[in-house]
């Protein structure tokens, strides 16, 4: 048996407005530690489509999978995590919905005084963040040039993905871990803590922006290793 097979498999799922390339440093850290790692490139058109894309990646891997989601990716793993090969869920500054909840329902009542993400009005069924405000809201702890590149290379986020509701939350039957980004200006930290508590996750807090998986890859990889070990 190979070292990768002994360590297990990790599948990384990105959120809205970005693609899977932001996982590169986490991917490299886990591979160096002997994990087999795959990244899902969500179409981000619908929750159903993103779950199908995630299942396709899980099916391509031998053995148990630790499933990781950032931001909207948390909704995806909550549904996709019902796959029989998934043994643990890891939420990275992510939405963690219950049955019948969606991104839309989770953001409908933000905490008082919480920053408002600079989401522009829908354009032909897709959402973007205001480029001028992207850095401060999404990637405040990254080098300015890197944050500006992320703003200029945004992935259109389909409105349909925001309304996709979870039918069976996997965290009800599988162990969960949650990383709270305490300087997040996209998903308020109090909301992250409340979701982590509700799903009974083992929780860590990291002083980082919503892009914690890019700015603090070692902290993210450490939590994933804990989840993979069970």
TORPA-4810 file (N, C-alpha, C, O; in nm, 3 decimals):
<nodes>
NODE_1_0.086_-0.120_0.000_0.000_0.000_0.000_0.089_0.125_0.000_0.189_0.130_0.072_X
NODE_2_0.052_0.225_-0.081_0.133_0.347_-0.090_0.113_0.434_0.032_0.017_0.418_0.107_X
NODE_3_0.207_0.530_0.051_0.192_0.624_0.162_0.064_0.704_0.147_-0.006_0.729_0.245_X
NODE_4_0.031_0.744_0.021_-0.091_0.821_0.000_-0.213_0.743_0.045_-0.302_0.797_0.111_X
NODE_5_-0.217_0.615_0.007_-0.332_0.535_0.044_-0.340_0.518_0.195_-0.448_0.514_0.253_X
NODE_6_-0.222_0.507_0.261_-0.221_0.492_0.406_-0.271_0.619_0.474_-0.346_0.612_0.571_X
NODE_7_-0.232_0.734_0.423_-0.276_0.860_0.482_-0.423_0.886_0.455_-0.494_0.937_0.542_X
NODE_8_-0.469_0.852_0.337_-0.607_0.876_0.300_-0.621_0.986_0.195_-0.522_1.041_0.148_X
NODE_9_-0.744_1.014_0.161_-0.777_1.109_0.056_-0.840_1.236_0.113_-0.917_1.231_0.208_X
NODE_10_-0.806_1.348_0.052_-0.867_1.476_0.088_-0.922_1.539_-0.039_-0.853_1.547_-0.140_X
NODE_11_-1.047_1.584_-0.033_-1.109_1.654_-0.146_-1.142_1.795_-0.102_-1.211_1.816_-0.002_X
NODE_12_-1.093_1.894_-0.177_-1.108_2.035_-0.144_-1.210_2.100_-0.238_-1.201_2.085_-0.360_X
NODE_13_-1.306_2.170_-0.180_-1.415_2.231_-0.256_-1.414_2.382_-0.236_-1.421_2.429_-0.122_X
NODE_14_-1.405_2.458_-0.344_-1.399_2.604_-0.333_-1.538_2.665_-0.318_-1.640_2.598_-0.338_X
NODE_15_-1.540_2.792_-0.284_-1.665_2.865_-0.267_-1.701_2.947_-0.389_-1.657_2.918_-0.501_X
NODE_16_-1.781_3.051_-0.366_-1.823_3.137_-0.476_-1.721_3.245_-0.506_-1.640_3.281_-0.421_X
NODE_17_-1.725_3.297_-0.627_-1.642_3.407_-0.677_-1.497_3.367_-0.708_-1.423_3.447_-0.766_X
NODE_18_-1.455_3.245_-0.672_-1.318_3.201_-0.695_-1.320_3.059_-0.751_-1.424_2.993_-0.749_X
NODE_19_-1.204_3.014_-0.802_-1.195_2.875_-0.847_-1.107_2.795_-0.752_-1.069_2.844_-0.645_X
NODE_20_-1.074_2.673_-0.791_-1.002_2.585_-0.701_-0.854_2.613_-0.688_-0.789_2.552_-0.603_X
NODE_21_-0.798_2.704_-0.767_-0.654_2.728_-0.763_-0.608_2.788_-0.631_-0.490_2.777_-0.596_X
NODE_22_-0.699_2.850_-0.556_-0.661_2.908_-0.428_-0.620_2.803_-0.325_-0.558_2.836_-0.224_X
NODE_23_-0.653_2.677_-0.352_-0.617_2.569_-0.260_-0.473_2.523_-0.279_-0.430_2.430_-0.210_X
NODE_24_-0.396_2.583_-0.368_-0.266_2.527_-0.405_-0.174_2.502_-0.285_-0.117_2.394_-0.273_X
NODE_25_-0.159_2.601_-0.197_-0.067_2.584_-0.085_-0.115_2.477_0.012_-0.034_2.401_0.065_X
NODE_26_-0.246_2.468_0.036_-0.301_2.362_0.121_-0.277_2.226_0.055_-0.236_2.131_0.121_X
NODE_27_-0.303_2.220_-0.074_-0.281_2.098_-0.151_-0.136_2.051_-0.138_-0.110_1.933_-0.114_X
NODE_28_-0.042_2.144_-0.155_0.100_2.107_-0.148_0.138_2.059_-0.008_0.213_1.962_0.006_X
NODE_29_0.086_2.125_0.095_0.119_2.086_0.232_0.069_1.946_0.263_0.139_1.867_0.326_X
NODE_30_-0.053_1.915_0.219_-0.110_1.784_0.248_-0.043_1.674_0.165_-0.020_1.564_0.215_X
NODE_31_-0.012_1.704_0.041_0.057_1.605_-0.042_0.195_1.573_0.016_0.238_1.458_0.016_X
NODE_32_0.263_1.676_0.065_0.395_1.654_0.125_0.386_1.565_0.249_0.483_1.501_0.287_X
NODE_33_0.268_1.564_0.311_0.248_1.483_0.431_0.193_1.344_0.397_0.161_1.267_0.487_X
NODE_34_0.182_1.312_0.268_0.144_1.178_0.228_-0.002_1.157_0.193_-0.043_1.043_0.173_X
NODE_35_-0.080_1.264_0.185_-0.220_1.250_0.147_-0.235_1.251_-0.005_-0.156_1.314_-0.076_X
NODE_36_-0.336_1.181_-0.053_-0.379_1.197_-0.191_-0.483_1.310_-0.191_-0.583_1.301_-0.119_X
NODE_37_-0.460_1.415_-0.268_-0.545_1.536_-0.262_-0.603_1.565_-0.400_-0.533_1.557_-0.501_X
NODE_38_-0.731_1.599_-0.402_-0.798_1.640_-0.526_-0.877_1.767_-0.500_-0.929_1.788_-0.390_X
NODE_39_-0.887_1.849_-0.602_-0.960_1.976_-0.592_-1.079_1.972_-0.689_-1.063_1.940_-0.806_X
NODE_40_-1.196_2.005_-0.638_-1.317_2.011_-0.721_-1.327_2.149_-0.785_-1.315_2.251_-0.717_X
NODE_41_-1.351_2.152_-0.915_-1.380_2.279_-0.983_-1.531_2.288_-1.001_-1.586_2.240_-1.100_X
NODE_42_-1.596_2.351_-0.904_-1.742_2.363_-0.909_-1.787_2.446_-1.029_-1.726_2.549_-1.057_X
NODE_43_-1.890_2.404_-1.101_-1.950_2.491_-1.203_-2.014_2.616_-1.141_-2.026_2.719_-1.207_X
NODE_44_-2.054_2.606_-1.015_-2.123_2.713_-0.940_-2.244_2.768_-1.014_-2.269_2.888_-1.013_X
NODE_45_-2.317_2.679_-1.078_-2.444_2.718_-1.141_-2.562_2.676_-1.054_-2.663_2.747_-1.048_X
NODE_46_-2.549_2.562_-0.988_-2.654_2.511_-0.901_-2.591_2.422_-0.795_-2.484_2.365_-0.818_X
NODE_47_-2.656_2.410_-0.680_-2.606_2.321_-0.576_-2.604_2.177_-0.628_-2.509_2.104_-0.603_X
NODE_48_-2.708_2.138_-0.698_-2.715_2.002_-0.751_-2.596_1.972_-0.842_-2.536_1.865_-0.833_X
NODE_49_-2.562_2.066_-0.929_-2.449_2.046_-1.019_-2.317_2.039_-0.945_-2.229_1.961_-0.982_X
NODE_50_-2.301_2.120_-0.840_-2.176_2.121_-0.765_-2.161_1.995_-0.681_-2.051_1.945_-0.662_X
NODE_51_-2.273_1.943_-0.630_-2.268_1.815_-0.557_-2.230_1.703_-0.653_-2.151_1.615_-0.619_X
NODE_52_-2.285_1.706_-0.773_-2.251_1.604_-0.873_-2.103_1.609_-0.909_-2.038_1.506_-0.923_X
NODE_53_-2.049_1.731_-0.924_-1.906_1.746_-0.956_-1.820_1.693_-0.842_-1.716_1.632_-0.865_X
NODE_54_-1.864_1.716_-0.720_-1.789_1.668_-0.603_-1.794_1.516_-0.594_-1.693_1.452_-0.566_X
NODE_55_-1.911_1.459_-0.617_-1.923_1.313_-0.615_-1.836_1.248_-0.722_-1.780_1.141_-0.701_X
NODE_56_-1.826_1.314_-0.837_-1.742_1.260_-0.945_-1.597_1.249_-0.899_-1.529_1.150_-0.928_X
NODE_57_-1.549_1.351_-0.829_-1.411_1.347_-0.779_-1.396_1.241_-0.670_-1.299_1.166_-0.669_X
NODE_58_-1.492_1.235_-0.578_-1.486_1.135_-0.470_-1.482_0.994_-0.530_-1.405_0.909_-0.484_X
NODE_59_-1.564_0.970_-0.632_-1.569_0.838_-0.695_-1.437_0.800_-0.761_-1.410_0.681_-0.782_X
NODE_60_-1.356_0.900_-0.795_-1.230_0.871_-0.864_-1.118_0.830_-0.769_-1.010_0.793_-0.813_X
NODE_61_-1.145_0.838_-0.638_-1.041_0.813_-0.539_-1.067_0.681_-0.466_-1.182_0.646_-0.440_X
NODE_62_-0.960_0.609_-0.432_-0.977_0.483_-0.358_-0.988_0.507_-0.208_-0.901_0.572_-0.150_X
NODE_63_-1.091_0.457_-0.147_-1.097_0.460_-0.001_-1.163_0.583_0.059_-1.227_0.661_-0.011_X
NODE_64_-1.145_0.600_0.190_-1.213_0.706_0.265_-1.167_0.846_0.223_-1.053_0.866_0.180_X
NODE_65_-1.258_0.941_0.237_-1.233_1.080_0.196_-1.266_1.176_0.309_-1.371_1.166_0.372_X
NODE_66_-1.174_1.269_0.335_-1.202_1.385_0.419_-1.243_1.497_0.325_-1.166_1.537_0.237_X
NODE_67_-1.365_1.547_0.343_-1.423_1.644_0.249_-1.418_1.783_0.311_-1.467_1.805_0.422_X
NODE_68_-1.359_1.878_0.237_-1.332_2.011_0.289_-1.400_2.116_0.201_-1.392_2.108_0.079_X
NODE_69_-1.466_2.215_0.264_-1.531_2.320_0.187_-1.502_2.457_0.244_-1.504_2.477_0.365_X
NODE_70_-1.477_2.552_0.154_-1.460_2.692_0.194_-1.581_2.771_0.149_-1.629_2.754_0.036_X
NODE_71_-1.633_2.859_0.236_-1.741_2.950_0.202_-1.863_2.873_0.152_-1.915_2.787_0.223_X
NODE_72_-1.911_2.902_0.030_-2.023_2.827_-0.029_-1.989_2.679_-0.041_-2.079_2.595_-0.043_X
NODE_73_-1.861_2.646_-0.049_-1.823_2.506_-0.052_-1.873_2.430_0.069_-1.887_2.308_0.063_X
NODE_74_-1.900_2.500_0.180_-1.958_2.435_0.297_-2.097_2.382_0.269_-2.135_2.276_0.320_X
NODE_75_-2.174_2.454_0.189_-2.308_2.404_0.151_-2.292_2.279_0.067_-2.364_2.181_0.085_X
NODE_76_-2.196_2.283_-0.026_-2.173_2.169_-0.115_-2.135_2.044_-0.034_-2.191_1.937_-0.057_X
NODE_77_-2.041_2.059_0.060_-1.998_1.940_0.134_-2.106_1.891_0.230_-2.109_1.773_0.265_X
NODE_78_-2.193_1.981_0.274_-2.302_1.939_0.362_-2.394_1.841_0.291_-2.445_1.748_0.353_X
NODE_79_-2.416_1.861_0.162_-2.498_1.769_0.083_-2.414_1.655_0.026_-2.451_1.538_0.037_X
NODE_80_-2.300_1.689_-0.034_-2.216_1.586_-0.098_-2.155_1.492_0.004_-2.118_1.379_-0.030_X
NODE_81_-2.143_1.536_0.129_-2.082_1.453_0.232_-2.160_1.329_0.268_-2.111_1.245_0.344_X
NODE_82_-2.282_1.315_0.215_-2.358_1.193_0.238_-2.303_1.076_0.157_-2.346_0.962_0.175_X
NODE_83_-2.211_1.104_0.067_-2.146_0.997_-0.009_-2.085_0.896_0.089_-2.023_0.936_0.187_X
NODE_84_-2.103_0.766_0.064_-2.056_0.666_0.163_-1.907_0.666_0.188_-1.863_0.617_0.292_X
NODE_85_-1.826_0.720_0.096_-1.681_0.721_0.117_-1.634_0.837_0.205_-1.518_0.838_0.248_X
NODE_86_-1.721_0.933_0.231_-1.682_1.049_0.313_-1.688_1.012_0.460_-1.791_0.966_0.509_X
NODE_87_-1.578_1.034_0.530_-1.571_0.999_0.672_-1.565_1.121_0.764_-1.589_1.108_0.884_X
NODE_88_-1.531_1.238_0.710_-1.521_1.359_0.793_-1.544_1.482_0.707_-1.514_1.483_0.587_X
NODE_89_-1.598_1.585_0.769_-1.627_1.712_0.702_-1.545_1.822_0.768_-1.534_1.828_0.891_X
NODE_90_-1.488_1.910_0.685_-1.410_2.023_0.738_-1.461_2.151_0.673_-1.459_2.165_0.551_X
NODE_91_-1.508_2.243_0.757_-1.562_2.371_0.711_-1.457_2.480_0.735_-1.411_2.499_0.848_X
NODE_92_-1.419_2.551_0.629_-1.320_2.657_0.638_-1.390_2.790_0.612_-1.417_2.825_0.497_X
NODE_93_-1.419_2.865_0.719_-1.494_2.992_0.706_-1.611_2.973_0.611_-1.628_3.048_0.514_X
NODE_94_-1.691_2.870_0.641_-1.789_2.822_0.544_-1.931_2.824_0.600_-1.953_2.827_0.721_X
NODE_95_-2.026_2.823_0.508_-2.165_2.804_0.545_-2.187_2.658_0.582_-2.137_2.568_0.515_X
NODE_96_-2.263_2.636_0.690_-2.293_2.501_0.735_-2.445_2.492_0.756_-2.493_2.504_0.868_X
NODE_97_-2.518_2.470_0.649_-2.664_2.474_0.658_-2.725_2.348_0.718_-2.663_2.241_0.720_X
NODE_98_-2.845_2.363_0.767_-2.926_2.250_0.811_-3.022_2.213_0.697_-3.018_2.273_0.590_X
NODE_99_-3.105_2.115_0.721_-3.201_2.071_0.620_-3.289_2.187_0.574_-3.339_2.265_0.656_X
NODE_100_-3.306_2.199_0.445_-3.390_2.300_0.379_-3.329_2.440_0.379_-3.392_2.534_0.330_X
NODE_101_-3.208_2.455_0.433_-3.141_2.586_0.431_-3.050_2.599_0.309_-3.001_2.501_0.254_X
NODE_102_-3.029_2.724_0.270_-2.943_2.758_0.156_-2.858_2.877_0.196_-2.872_2.931_0.306_X
NODE_103_-2.769_2.919_0.105_-2.694_3.042_0.131_-2.791_3.157_0.154_-2.774_3.236_0.247_X
NODE_104_-2.893_3.165_0.071_-2.989_3.276_0.084_-3.054_3.280_0.221_-3.069_3.387_0.279_X
NODE_105_-3.094_3.166_0.273_-3.160_3.167_0.404_-3.059_3.199_0.514_-3.094_3.264_0.613_X
NODE_106_-2.935_3.155_0.499_-2.836_3.178_0.603_-2.791_3.324_0.610_-2.749_3.371_0.716_X
NODE_107_-2.799_3.397_0.498_-2.755_3.537_0.498_-2.872_3.634_0.513_-2.853_3.756_0.507_X
NODE_108_-2.993_3.581_0.531_-3.111_3.668_0.532_-3.121_3.754_0.658_-3.188_3.858_0.657_X
NODE_109_-3.055_3.713_0.766_-3.065_3.788_0.891_-2.925_3.804_0.953_-2.894_3.737_1.051_X
NODE_110_-2.842_3.891_0.896_-2.704_3.906_0.944_-2.700_3.967_1.084_-2.791_4.040_1.122_X
NODE_111_-2.594_3.939_1.159_-2.578_4.000_1.292_-2.573_4.152_1.281_-2.526_4.206_1.181_X
NODE_112_-2.622_4.220_1.383_-2.621_4.366_1.383_-2.479_4.419_1.369_-2.388_4.373_1.437_X
NODE_113_-2.462_4.514_1.279_-2.332_4.576_1.259_-2.235_4.497_1.175_-2.120_4.538_1.159_X
NODE_114_-2.278_4.383_1.122_-2.188_4.300_1.041_-2.157_4.370_0.909_-2.244_4.436_0.852_X
NODE_115_-2.034_4.356_0.857_-2.001_4.412_0.726_-2.091_4.353_0.619_-2.131_4.237_0.626_X
NODE_116_-2.124_4.434_0.520_-2.208_4.388_0.410_-2.118_4.355_0.291_-2.051_4.445_0.239_X
NODE_117_-2.114_4.230_0.246_-2.030_4.196_0.131_-2.070_4.279_0.008_-2.189_4.299_-0.016_X
NODE_118_-1.973_4.328_-0.068_-2.003_4.416_-0.182_-2.047_4.339_-0.306_-1.983_4.345_-0.411_X
NODE_119_-2.158_4.266_-0.292_-2.210_4.187_-0.403_-2.291_4.279_-0.495_-2.382_4.349_-0.450_X
NODE_120_-2.258_4.277_-0.623_-2.327_4.360_-0.720_-2.461_4.298_-0.757_-2.481_4.178_-0.737_X
NODE_121_-2.555_4.377_-0.811_-2.682_4.321_-0.856_-2.659_4.211_-0.959_-2.562_4.218_-1.034_X
NODE_122_-2.748_4.111_-0.964_-2.729_4.001_-1.060_-2.718_4.052_-1.203_-2.787_4.145_-1.243_X
NODE_123_-2.629_3.990_-1.280_-2.609_4.022_-1.420_-2.634_3.895_-1.501_-2.549_3.806_-1.507_X
NODE_124_-2.752_3.888_-1.562_-2.792_3.771_-1.641_-2.780_3.642_-1.560_-2.734_3.539_-1.611_X
NODE_125_-2.822_3.649_-1.435_-2.827_3.531_-1.351_-2.699_3.499_-1.276_-2.689_3.393_-1.215_X
NODE_126_-2.601_3.590_-1.279_-2.474_3.566_-1.212_-2.438_3.683_-1.120_-2.479_3.797_-1.143_X
NODE_127_-2.361_3.651_-1.016_-2.319_3.751_-0.919_-2.167_3.771_-0.926_-2.092_3.678_-0.954_X
NODE_128_-2.125_3.895_-0.899_-1.985_3.930_-0.886_-1.970_4.020_-0.764_-2.066_4.083_-0.720_X
NODE_129_-1.849_4.026_-0.709_-1.816_4.125_-0.608_-1.760_4.249_-0.676_-1.693_4.240_-0.778_X
NODE_130_-1.789_4.365_-0.618_-1.731_4.490_-0.666_-1.578_4.479_-0.663_-1.520_4.455_-0.558_X
NODE_131_-1.515_4.496_-0.778_-1.370_4.480_-0.786_-1.295_4.575_-0.693_-1.193_4.538_-0.635_X
NODE_132_-1.346_4.696_-0.679_-1.277_4.795_-0.598_-1.282_4.760_-0.449_-1.195_4.802_-0.372_X
NODE_133_-1.382_4.684_-0.407_-1.397_4.647_-0.266_-1.360_4.502_-0.237_-1.363_4.459_-0.122_X
NODE_134_-1.325_4.428_-0.341_-1.296_4.286_-0.325_-1.185_4.261_-0.224_-1.199_4.178_-0.134_X
NODE_135_-1.074_4.334_-0.239_-0.958_4.309_-0.153_-0.993_4.323_-0.005_-0.961_4.236_0.075_X
NODE_136_-1.058_4.432_0.031_-1.089_4.457_0.171_-1.190_4.356_0.226_-1.183_4.318_0.343_X
NODE_137_-1.285_4.314_0.143_-1.391_4.226_0.191_-1.353_4.078_0.189_-1.388_4.004_0.280_X
NODE_138_-1.284_4.037_0.085_-1.260_3.894_0.063_-1.118_3.852_0.100_-1.096_3.737_0.141_X
NODE_139_-1.023_3.943_0.086_-0.883_3.903_0.097_-0.798_4.009_0.164_-0.692_4.046_0.115_X
NODE_140_-0.846_4.058_0.278_-0.782_4.171_0.344_-0.643_4.143_0.399_-0.569_4.238_0.428_X
NODE_141_-0.604_4.015_0.415_-0.472_3.985_0.469_-0.377_3.928_0.363_-0.274_3.870_0.396_X
NODE_142_-0.413_3.945_0.236_-0.324_3.903_0.128_-0.253_4.024_0.069_-0.302_4.136_0.079_X
NODE_143_-0.137_4.003_0.007_-0.072_4.115_-0.063_-0.170_4.179_-0.161_-0.248_4.111_-0.227_X
NODE_144_-0.163_4.312_-0.169_-0.262_4.384_-0.250_-0.267_4.333_-0.394_-0.376_4.318_-0.450_X
NODE_145_-0.152_4.307_-0.452_-0.149_4.262_-0.591_-0.220_4.128_-0.606_-0.289_4.104_-0.705_X
NODE_146_-0.201_4.040_-0.508_-0.266_3.909_-0.514_-0.417_3.923_-0.500_-0.493_3.857_-0.571_X
NODE_147_-0.460_4.009_-0.408_-0.603_4.031_-0.390_-0.665_4.094_-0.514_-0.778_4.061_-0.551_X
NODE_148_-0.593_4.184_-0.577_-0.645_4.248_-0.697_-0.655_4.148_-0.812_-0.747_4.155_-0.893_X
NODE_149_-0.559_4.054_-0.819_-0.569_3.950_-0.921_-0.693_3.864_-0.897_-0.764_3.831_-0.991_X
NODE_150_-0.718_3.828_-0.771_-0.838_3.750_-0.740_-0.964_3.826_-0.780_-1.060_3.766_-0.828_X
NODE_151_-0.964_3.956_-0.759_-1.079_4.038_-0.797_-1.099_4.038_-0.948_-1.212_4.033_-0.997_X
NODE_152_-0.988_4.045_-1.022_-0.995_4.053_-1.168_-1.021_3.917_-1.233_-1.057_3.911_-1.350_X
NODE_153_-1.001_3.808_-1.157_-1.021_3.675_-1.213_-1.141_3.605_-1.149_-1.145_3.482_-1.143_X
NODE_154_-1.238_3.682_-1.102_-1.355_3.627_-1.036_-1.428_3.526_-1.125_-1.433_3.540_-1.247_X
NODE_155_-1.483_3.426_-1.060_-1.569_3.328_-1.127_-1.714_3.371_-1.106_-1.754_3.393_-0.992_X
NODE_156_-1.792_3.382_-1.213_-1.934_3.418_-1.195_-2.004_3.315_-1.106_-1.991_3.195_-1.126_X
NODE_157_-2.078_3.364_-1.008_-2.149_3.276_-0.914_-2.297_3.279_-0.951_-2.363_3.382_-0.941_X
NODE_158_-2.348_3.164_-0.993_-2.486_3.156_-1.037_-2.584_3.180_-0.923_-2.570_3.124_-0.814_X
NODE_159_-2.684_3.262_-0.949_-2.787_3.290_-0.848_-2.853_3.160_-0.804_-2.891_3.145_-0.688_X
NODE_160_-2.865_3.065_-0.896_-2.928_2.938_-0.863_-2.854_2.862_-0.755_-2.915_2.787_-0.679_X
NODE_161_-2.721_2.879_-0.747_-2.644_2.810_-0.645_-2.676_2.863_-0.505_-2.672_2.789_-0.407_X
NODE_162_-2.708_2.992_-0.497_-2.740_3.051_-0.367_-2.873_3.003_-0.313_-2.894_3.001_-0.192_X
NODE_163_-2.962_2.964_-0.402_-3.095_2.922_-0.358_-3.106_2.771_-0.338_-3.208_2.722_-0.291_X
NODE_164_-3.000_2.698_-0.374_-3.003_2.553_-0.358_-3.008_2.514_-0.212_-2.921_2.551_-0.134_X
NODE_165_-3.111_2.439_-0.175_-3.132_2.400_-0.035_-3.083_2.259_-0.009_-3.096_2.170_-0.094_X
NODE_166_-3.026_2.239_0.108_-2.976_2.108_0.148_-3.093_2.016_0.182_-3.188_2.056_0.249_X
NODE_167_-3.084_1.892_0.134_-3.192_1.796_0.161_-3.160_1.708_0.281_-3.250_1.671_0.357_X
NODE_168_-3.033_1.674_0.299_-2.992_1.589_0.411_-2.853_1.632_0.456_-2.755_1.598_0.390_X
NODE_169_-2.841_1.706_0.566_-2.710_1.754_0.610_-2.621_1.641_0.660_-2.655_1.572_0.756_X
NODE_170_-2.507_1.625_0.593_-2.417_1.514_0.628_-2.360_1.528_0.768_-2.324_1.427_0.829_X
NODE_171_-2.350_1.650_0.819_-2.292_1.667_0.953_-2.376_1.603_1.062_-2.329_1.587_1.175_X
NODE_172_-2.499_1.568_1.031_-2.581_1.501_1.131_-2.536_1.357_1.156_-2.567_1.299_1.260_X
NODE_173_-2.464_1.300_1.061_-2.421_1.161_1.076_-2.270_1.142_1.069_-2.221_1.031_1.090_X
NODE_174_-2.195_1.250_1.039_-2.051_1.238_1.025_-1.981_1.348_1.104_-2.034_1.459_1.116_X
NODE_175_-1.863_1.318_1.160_-1.794_1.417_1.243_-1.748_1.537_1.161_-1.713_1.525_1.044_X
NODE_176_-1.749_1.655_1.227_-1.718_1.780_1.157_-1.614_1.861_1.233_-1.604_1.854_1.355_X
NODE_177_-1.539_1.937_1.157_-1.441_2.033_1.208_-1.470_2.167_1.143_-1.519_2.173_1.031_X
NODE_178_-1.439_2.276_1.214_-1.471_2.410_1.162_-1.357_2.506_1.196_-1.314_2.514_1.311_X
NODE_179_-1.309_2.578_1.096_-1.213_2.686_1.116_-1.284_2.819_1.101_-1.336_2.851_0.994_X
NODE_180_-1.285_2.897_1.209_-1.344_3.031_1.208_-1.237_3.134_1.175_-1.134_3.140_1.241_X
NODE_181_-1.262_3.214_1.072_-1.171_3.324_1.037_-1.219_3.449_1.111_-1.323_3.505_1.076_X
NODE_182_-1.144_3.493_1.211_-1.195_3.596_1.302_-1.196_3.736_1.243_-1.257_3.827_1.299_X
NODE_183_-1.128_3.755_1.128_-1.129_3.887_1.062_-1.210_3.884_0.933_-1.194_3.970_0.847_X
NODE_184_-1.297_3.785_0.920_-1.377_3.766_0.799_-1.477_3.880_0.781_-1.548_3.916_0.875_X
NODE_185_-1.482_3.936_0.660_-1.579_4.041_0.628_-1.679_3.996_0.522_-1.751_4.078_0.464_X
NODE_186_-1.683_3.865_0.498_-1.782_3.809_0.407_-1.889_3.731_0.486_-2.008_3.757_0.471_X
NODE_187_-1.844_3.637_0.568_-1.933_3.564_0.659_-1.895_3.607_0.799_-1.785_3.574_0.845_X
NODE_188_-1.981_3.679_0.870_-1.944_3.733_1.002_-1.894_3.624_1.097_-1.957_3.518_1.107_X
NODE_189_-1.784_3.648_1.166_-1.733_3.548_1.261_-1.837_3.498_1.362_-1.840_3.379_1.391_X
NODE_190_-1.925_3.586_1.417_-2.027_3.532_1.508_-2.119_3.430_1.439_-2.161_3.333_1.502_X
NODE_191_-2.148_3.452_1.311_-2.230_3.356_1.238_-2.153_3.225_1.218_-2.212_3.117_1.227_X
NODE_192_-2.023_3.235_1.191_-1.943_3.115_1.177_-1.942_3.035_1.308_-1.960_2.914_1.308_X
NODE_193_-1.921_3.104_1.419_-1.920_3.036_1.549_-2.053_2.970_1.579_-2.058_2.860_1.633_X
NODE_194_-2.162_3.038_1.545_-2.295_2.982_1.570_-2.318_2.857_1.486_-2.373_2.758_1.535_X
NODE_195_-2.276_2.860_1.360_-2.293_2.742_1.275_-2.205_2.627_1.325_-2.249_2.512_1.329_X
NODE_196_-2.081_2.658_1.363_-1.991_2.555_1.414_-2.049_2.489_1.539_-2.041_2.367_1.554_X
NODE_197_-2.107_2.570_1.627_-2.167_2.517_1.749_-2.288_2.431_1.717_-2.308_2.325_1.776_X
NODE_198_-2.369_2.477_1.623_-2.491_2.405_1.588_-2.462_2.265_1.533_-2.536_2.171_1.560_X
NODE_199_-2.354_2.252_1.454_-2.325_2.123_1.394_-2.236_2.036_1.484_-2.200_1.924_1.447_X
NODE_200_-2.200_2.089_1.600_-2.119_2.013_1.693_-1.977_1.992_1.646_-1.916_1.889_1.674_X
NODE_201_-1.923_2.090_1.573_-1.789_2.076_1.515_-1.681_2.101_1.617_-1.698_2.180_1.710_X
NODE_202_-1.568_2.032_1.600_-1.446_2.070_1.671_-1.394_2.195_1.603_-1.371_2.196_1.482_X
NODE_203_-1.377_2.302_1.681_-1.358_2.435_1.623_-1.226_2.498_1.662_-1.182_2.488_1.777_X
NODE_204_-1.164_2.564_1.566_-1.046_2.646_1.592_-1.072_2.785_1.535_-1.149_2.801_1.441_X
NODE_205_-1.007_2.885_1.593_-1.020_3.022_1.544_-0.883_3.070_1.497_-0.781_3.049_1.563_X
NODE_206_-0.883_3.135_1.380_-0.760_3.185_1.320_-0.781_3.331_1.281_-0.882_3.365_1.219_X
NODE_207_-0.686_3.416_1.318_-0.695_3.558_1.282_-0.662_3.572_1.134_-0.546_3.578_1.095_X
NODE_208_-0.767_3.578_1.052_-0.747_3.582_0.908_-0.874_3.633_0.840_-0.981_3.639_0.901_X
NODE_209_-0.859_3.668_0.714_-0.971_3.713_0.632_-1.050_3.593_0.580_-1.021_3.478_0.615_X
NODE_210_-1.149_3.620_0.496_-1.226_3.514_0.433_-1.136_3.424_0.349_-1.167_3.307_0.327_X
NODE_211_-1.025_3.477_0.302_-0.930_3.399_0.222_-0.829_3.325_0.308_-0.713_3.309_0.268_X
NODE_212_-0.870_3.281_0.425_-0.780_3.213_0.520_-0.712_3.093_0.457_-0.597_3.063_0.491_X
NODE_213_-0.779_3.024_0.367_-0.718_2.907_0.305_-0.600_2.944_0.215_-0.516_2.860_0.183_X
NODE_214_-0.595_3.071_0.173_-0.483_3.122_0.094_-0.378_3.185_0.185_-0.258_3.162_0.168_X
NODE_215_-0.423_3.265_0.282_-0.329_3.340_0.366_-0.270_3.258_0.480_-0.159_3.286_0.526_X
NODE_216_-0.344_3.155_0.525_-0.299_3.073_0.639_-0.310_2.925_0.603_-0.380_2.850_0.671_X
NODE_217_-0.242_2.882_0.497_-0.259_2.743_0.451_-0.213_2.640_0.554_-0.268_2.530_0.560_X
NODE_218_-0.112_2.673_0.634_-0.064_2.576_0.732_-0.170_2.549_0.840_-0.189_2.434_0.881_X
NODE_219_-0.237_2.654_0.884_-0.343_2.637_0.984_-0.458_2.554_0.927_-0.515_2.470_0.996_X
NODE_220_-0.491_2.580_0.802_-0.598_2.504_0.736_-0.557_2.358_0.720_-0.636_2.268_0.749_X
NODE_221_-0.435_2.335_0.674_-0.388_2.198_0.656_-0.383_2.124_0.789_-0.413_2.004_0.794_X
NODE_222_-0.345_2.192_0.896_-0.339_2.127_1.028_-0.477_2.076_1.070_-0.489_1.966_1.122_X
NODE_223_-0.581_2.158_1.047_-0.715_2.116_1.086_-0.761_1.998_1.001_-0.827_1.907_1.051_X
NODE_224_-0.726_2.001_0.873_-0.763_1.890_0.786_-0.695_1.760_0.831_-0.756_1.653_0.830_X
NODE_225_-0.569_1.770_0.871_-0.498_1.652_0.923_-0.568_1.596_1.046_-0.582_1.475_1.061_X
NODE_226_-0.613_1.687_1.136_-0.686_1.641_1.255_-0.810_1.565_1.216_-0.840_1.460_1.273_X
NODE_227_-0.884_1.619_1.120_-1.008_1.554_1.076_-0.980_1.419_1.012_-1.053_1.322_1.033_X
NODE_228_-0.874_1.413_0.933_-0.840_1.286_0.866_-0.800_1.180_0.966_-0.824_1.061_0.943_X
NODE_229_-0.739_1.220_1.076_-0.701_1.125_1.181_-0.821_1.082_1.264_-0.818_0.979_1.331_X
NODE_230_-0.926_1.165_1.259_-1.045_1.133_1.336_-1.032_1.167_1.482_-1.125_1.146_1.559_X
</nodes>
